[in-house]
């Protein structure tokens, strides 16, 4: 197993679970939740510091909040220390309910992903400190749980060297040619692998491979991972679908606004609103 599994076992102190531990509740030294507007400034500070080490120009841009931090169909996750409330890590989730994923601006997804609900993890940042691997693993669990709750079919991510090894360790697969890197516009045009993970069947996949995070993700209840602030993707999709078929209305030509009190309208059946891309 790659570095993710070994770092988890050695640094976080959570070993493979015994049969008697199934269903155990485990408290973390931090809390993960859906970020509020009040969190975003500190989230941006961590992004700027983390990305600035390798991509100074991108790091400088990330010192400010991004539009996607507030867009419907996106959620920002934030991990905060219970000790001093500092931000230890963050990850932003993009869904394709309203618009294509960020990676699709650089890499067209193959047909197997058409008509599927997708979610991409972006802006993964973890503060360099003791226990950082546990924060990263918990952020992945939060991302996976979000996709389960929101009926997402595929998790996607892009990884540059050597970050792509973390996704290999999580048993993500290359979307295209194995091991190939593609420039990604949303990550400073640096070459990344495009990788995906099927939500359904993830548990038996990890069990068959004796994955070191299997117990942590599937057998342990973590009350400190709280996704109750996430907005419903299904409600968003339903609302968008209703708007897509709603006819445009205009005043009936034979009625004056005074006579109708501005309430009588006839639909124009030939013109309908179309959903946003």
Secondary structure, 3 states (H helix, E strand, C coil): CCHHHHHHHHHHCCCCCCHHHCCCECCCCEEEEECCHHHHHHHHHHHHHHHHCCCHHHHHHCCCCCHHHHCCCEEEEEEEECCCCCEEEEEEEEECCCCCCHHHHCCCCCHHHCCCCEEEEEEEEECCCCCHHHHHHHHHHHHHHHHHHCCCCEEEEEECCCCHHHHHHCCCEECCCCCCCEEEHHHCCEEEEEEEEECCCHHHHHHHCCCCCHHHHHHCECCCEECCCCCCHHHHHHHHHHHHHCEEEEECCCCCHHHHCCCCEEEEEEEECCCCC
